[in-house]
Amino acid sequence: MSHTLYTTSVQRVQRCELAVPGSNPDMFEKAMKSGADFIFLDLEDAVAPDDKLRARKNIIEAINDMDWKGHGVTISVRINGLDTQYMVRDVVDLVEQCGAKLDTILLPKVGVYADVYMVEAMLNQLEMQQGLKNKIGIEALIETALGMANVEDIARNGASGRLEALHFGVADYAASNRARTTNIGGLNPDYPGDQWHAAISRMTVACRAFGLRPIDGPFGDFKDPEGFKLAAKRAAALGCEGKWAIHPSQVELANEVFTPPAAEVEKAKRILVALQEAAAQGKGAAALDGRLIDAASEKMASNVVRAAEAIAAKTK
C-alpha cells in the first residue's frame, strides 16, 4: 500500500439522485417523498432561459419551507454553468437565502479544476459573510471531453477542499465527443459492448484514488425499467455508488441495485469471521466454500458490510 492515501472526507448514502426542474414546483413534494437519497433541484438544462429567475426563487422557497431532512433527503442544487450570466447570482442567492439548509451544489460541465476552485472560493466568502456553521459541499459533473481529459487533476485538487463527488453526464459527454447516438444512456447496438464503460471506469478510478464518490448519470427512457437496471448494474460493477433518476419511477430501481443484497452482506460477514479465525491461528489466508480468501477478500467484504450498515442507518 502506498504511503500516500486520500480518505473519503464526507460519507453520504447516495444510491439514487433524483433530478427535479426548479421551474416545476408542483413536483417538489412528490420528489421529497420518493425515497431518493439525494435530490437536486435543477437550474440548468431542465430550465428554459426565460424561467431561470423564477426557478431560482422556487428552489430557495422550497429549501427553506419543506422538510427535506425529515424525509431523509440530502438536498442539492444544480446551478448554471460558469459560462452563463446566471451562475454568480445562483451561488450568491442560494447561500445568502437558504445556505444553512443546503447540503451541496452540483456544478455542471466542469472542464478544469479551476472551475471547481472558483465556486469553492465563492462559497468560502459567502459562508463567512453569512456566519454559516455548515460547510456546503461541491459535486462536479464530468460531461465533456475536456472534463474527462482532466478528470484526475480535478479529483486530485478538489479532494482537499469541498469536492465530494463526480457524476458522469452521459448526454453532454456524448455530444461533446460527437458520439453517434441520440439516446441518453443505454447501449448502442452498433457498438460491441458498453460504449460508456471506459469513461465511467476512468471517472470512478479518479474518485476512488482521491476519496470522492462516483455517481452514474441519467438513463433517458423512463419507460424502460429493465434497461435502467442493467445500466445501473454495469455502473455498480465498476464501483459507482449510485445513479441519477430523471423520473420518480426510477428511484426504487436505483435503490434496489445499489443496496447490497442480504445474501451478499451475509457472505461478506462470513468472510470477515473466517479471516478473523484464521488470524487467531497465525494464518493470513483461509478457505471458505471451497475458495481461497485473503487480505484482499477482507477489504472487498468490508466495503460491502460498511455500505449495508450506512444504508441501514439512513433508512432506519
C-alpha positions in Angstrom: 0.0 0.0 0.0 1.3 3.4 -0.9 2.2 5.8 1.9 0.1 8.4 0.1 -3.5 7.9 0.9 -6.6 10.0 0.3 -9.5 9.2 2.6 -13.1 10.0 1.9 -13.8 13.3 3.5 -17.6 13.2 3.5 -19.6 10.0 3.8 -23.1 10.1 2.4 -25.6 7.5 1.2 -26.2 8.3 -2.5 -27.8 5.3 -4.1 -30.2 7.5 -6.1 -30.2 11.2 -7.0 -33.5 12.4 -8.4 -33.4 15.4 -10.8 -36.3 17.9 -10.4 -36.7 21.0 -12.6 -36.7 24.2 -10.5 -39.3 25.6 -12.8 -41.9 23.0 -11.8 -42.5 23.4 -8.1 -45.6 21.1 -8.3 -43.1 18.2 -8.5 -41.2 19.1 -5.3 -43.3 17.4 -2.7 -43.7 14.2 -4.6 -39.9 14.2 -5.2 -39.3 14.7 -1.4 -41.4 11.7 -0.6 -40.0 9.5 -3.4 -37.4 7.7 -1.3 -34.4 9.1 -3.1 -31.3 9.6 -1.0 -30.4 12.8 -2.9 -32.5 15.3 -4.8 -31.0 18.0 -7.0 -33.3 20.9 -7.8 -32.2 22.0 -11.3 -31.4 25.5 -12.5 -29.5 24.4 -15.6 -30.5 22.2 -18.5 -34.1 21.4 -17.4 -35.0 25.1 -17.1 -35.6 27.3 -20.1 -33.8 30.7 -20.2 -37.0 32.7 -19.6 -37.7 30.6 -16.5 -34.3 30.8 -14.8 -35.0 33.6 -12.3 -38.4 32.2 -11.3 -36.9 28.7 -10.9 -34.2 30.1 -8.6 -36.9 31.7 -6.4 -38.9 28.5 -6.4 -35.9 26.5 -5.2 -35.0 28.9 -2.4 -38.5 28.8 -1.1 -38.7 25.0 -1.3 -35.4 24.5 0.5 -36.5 26.9 3.3 -40.1 25.7 3.6 -40.1 22.0 3.0 -38.9 19.2 5.4 -36.3 17.6 3.3 -34.3 16.3 6.3 -37.4 14.8 7.8 -37.7 12.6 4.7 -34.1 11.6 4.8 -33.2 13.7 1.7 -29.8 15.2 1.1 -30.6 18.4 -0.8 -28.6 19.7 -3.7 -29.0 22.4 -6.4 -27.5 22.1 -9.9 -26.5 25.7 -10.7 -26.0 27.1 -14.2 -22.6 26.8 -15.8 -19.7 29.1 -15.4 -20.1 30.3 -19.0 -23.5 31.7 -18.3 -24.9 35.0 -16.9 -26.8 33.2 -14.2 -24.1 31.3 -12.3 -22.8 34.0 -10.0 -26.3 35.0 -8.8 -27.3 31.4 -8.5 -24.5 30.8 -5.9 -24.9 34.1 -4.1 -28.7 33.9 -3.7 -28.7 30.3 -2.7 -26.1 30.8 0.1 -27.5 34.1 1.3 -31.1 33.0 1.3 -31.0 29.2 2.1 -27.4 28.3 2.7 -28.0 26.9 6.2 -30.2 24.2 4.7 -28.3 23.4 1.5 -26.1 20.3 1.5 -24.3 20.5 -1.8 -24.0 22.4 -5.1 -23.8 20.4 -8.3 -21.5 22.1 -10.8 -22.2 21.3 -14.5 -19.8 20.8 -17.3 -16.6 21.0 -15.2 -13.7 21.1 -17.6 -10.7 22.0 -15.4 -10.1 22.2 -11.7 -10.2 26.0 -11.8 -14.0 25.7 -12.4 -14.3 24.0 -9.0 -11.9 26.4 -7.4 -14.0 29.4 -8.5 -17.2 28.1 -6.8 -15.3 27.0 -3.8 -13.8 30.4 -3.3 -17.3 32.0 -3.6 -18.7 29.6 -1.0 -15.8 30.3 1.4 -16.6 34.0 1.2 -20.3 33.7 1.4 -20.3 31.3 4.3 -18.1 33.7 6.3 -20.3 36.6 5.3 -23.5 34.7 6.5 -21.9 33.1 9.5 -22.9 29.7 8.4 -21.9 26.7 10.6 -22.5 24.1 7.9 -20.0 23.6 5.0 -21.7 23.3 1.7 -20.2 20.6 -0.5 -19.5 20.6 -4.2 -20.3 17.9 -6.7 -18.9 18.1 -10.2 -20.4 16.8 -13.4 -17.9 15.3 -15.8 -19.8 15.6 -19.1 -17.4 17.0 -21.6 -14.3 15.7 -23.4 -12.3 18.4 -21.6 -13.6 17.3 -18.2 -12.8 13.7 -18.9 -9.3 14.6 -20.2 -8.7 16.4 -16.8 -10.7 14.2 -14.5 -7.7 13.0 -12.5 -6.5 16.6 -12.0 -10.0 17.7 -11.0 -10.3 14.9 -8.4 -6.8 15.3 -7.1 -7.0 19.0 -6.5 -10.6 19.0 -5.4 -10.2 16.3 -2.8 -8.5 18.7 -0.4 -11.4 21.1 -0.4 -15.2 20.9 -0.8 -15.4 18.5 -3.7 -17.3 15.3 -2.6 -18.4 13.5 -5.7 -18.1 13.3 -9.5 -21.1 12.5 -11.7 -20.9 11.1 -15.2 -23.2 13.2 -17.5 -23.7 10.8 -20.4 -25.8 13.1 -22.7 -23.5 16.1 -22.9 -20.5 13.7 -22.9 -21.9 12.0 -26.0 -22.5 15.4 -27.6 -19.0 16.6 -26.7 -17.4 13.6 -28.3 -19.8 13.7 -31.3 -20.8 10.1 -30.5 -23.2 8.6 -33.0 -26.2 8.4 -30.6 -29.3 10.4 -29.7 -30.1 8.3 -26.6 -29.5 9.5 -23.1 -27.6 6.5 -21.7 -28.1 2.9 -22.6 -26.3 0.8 -25.2 -25.7 1.5 -28.9 -26.4 -1.7 -31.0 -23.6 -0.6 -33.3 -21.0 -0.9 -30.5 -19.8 -4.4 -29.4 -20.4 -3.8 -25.7 -20.9 -0.8 -23.5 -19.7 2.4 -25.1 -19.7 4.2 -21.8 -17.6 1.6 -19.9 -14.2 3.3 -20.4 -15.4 6.8 -19.4 -17.3 5.6 -16.3 -14.3 3.5 -15.3 -11.9 6.3 -15.7 -14.0 8.7 -13.6 -14.6 6.0 -10.9 -10.8 5.3 -10.6 -10.2 9.0 -10.2 -12.8 9.2 -7.5 -11.5 6.2 -5.6 -7.9 7.3 -5.8 -8.7 10.7 -4.2 -11.6 9.9 -1.8 -14.6 11.1 -3.8 -18.0 9.4 -4.5 -18.5 8.3 -8.2 -22.1 8.6 -9.3 -23.5 7.5 -12.7 -25.8 9.9 -14.6 -29.2 9.6 -16.3 -30.9 7.0 -18.3 -33.4 8.8 -20.5 -36.0 6.2 -21.3 -38.0 6.1 -18.1 -40.4 3.6 -19.7 -37.7 1.0 -19.9 -37.1 -0.1 -16.3 -35.1 -3.1 -17.3 -32.8 -1.0 -19.4 -32.3 1.3 -16.4 -31.5 -1.5 -14.1 -29.0 -3.0 -16.5 -27.2 0.3 -16.8 -27.2 0.7 -13.0 -25.8 -2.7 -12.5 -23.0 -2.0 -15.0 -22.1 1.2 -13.1 -22.3 -0.6 -9.8 -20.0 -3.3 -11.1 -17.4 -0.6 -11.9 -17.6 0.9 -8.4 -20.2 3.7 -8.7 -22.2 4.3 -5.5 -25.4 5.5 -7.2 -27.2 6.7 -10.2 -29.5 9.5 -11.3 -33.2 9.2 -11.6 -35.0 11.5 -14.1 -38.4 10.2 -13.1 -39.8 9.0 -9.7 -40.3 5.5 -11.1 -36.5 5.1 -11.4 -35.9 5.8 -7.7 -36.8 2.4 -6.4 -34.9 0.7 -9.2 -31.7 2.6 -8.3 -32.1 2.0 -4.6 -32.5 -1.7 -5.3 -29.4 -2.0 -7.4 -27.1 0.0 -5.2 -28.2 -1.7 -1.9 -26.1 -4.8 -1.3 -28.4 -7.9 -1.3 -28.9 -9.6 2.0 -27.1 -12.8 0.7 -24.1 -10.7 -0.4 -23.9 -9.0 3.0 -24.2 -12.3 4.8 -21.4 -13.8 2.7 -19.2 -10.7 3.4 -19.7 -11.1 7.1 -18.8 -14.8 6.9 -15.6 -13.9 5.0 -14.6 -11.5 7.8 -15.3 -14.1 10.5 -13.3 -16.8 8.7 -10.3 -14.4 8.3 -10.5 -13.4 12.0 -10.4 -17.1 12.9 -7.5 -17.7 10.6 -5.6 -14.8 12.0 -6.1 -16.2 15.5 -4.3 -19.3 14.3 -1.5 -17.3 12.8 -2.7 -17.7 9.2 -3.0 -14.9 6.6 -5.5 -16.7 4.4 -8.4 -19.2 4.8 -10.8 -21.3 2.7 -14.5 -20.6 2.6 -17.0 -22.5 0.5 -14.1 -24.1 -1.4 -12.4 -20.8 -2.3 -9.3 -19.1 -1.1 -9.9 -15.8 0.8 -7.1 -13.4 2.0 -6.4 -9.8 2.8 -7.9 -8.6 -0.5 -11.1 -10.6 0.3 -11.3 -8.8 3.6 -11.2 -5.4 2.0 -13.9 -6.3 -0.5 -16.1 -7.8 2.2 -15.6 -4.8 4.5 -16.7 -2.5 1.6 -20.0 -4.5 1.3 -20.6 -4.5 5.1 -19.9 -0.8 5.5 -22.2 0.1 2.6 -25.0 -2.0 4.1 -24.6 -0.6 7.5 -24.7 3.0 6.2 -27.8 2.3 4.2 -29.5 0.6 7.2 -28.6 3.5 9.5 -30.1 6.0 7.0 -33.3 4.2 6.2 -33.9 3.5 9.8 
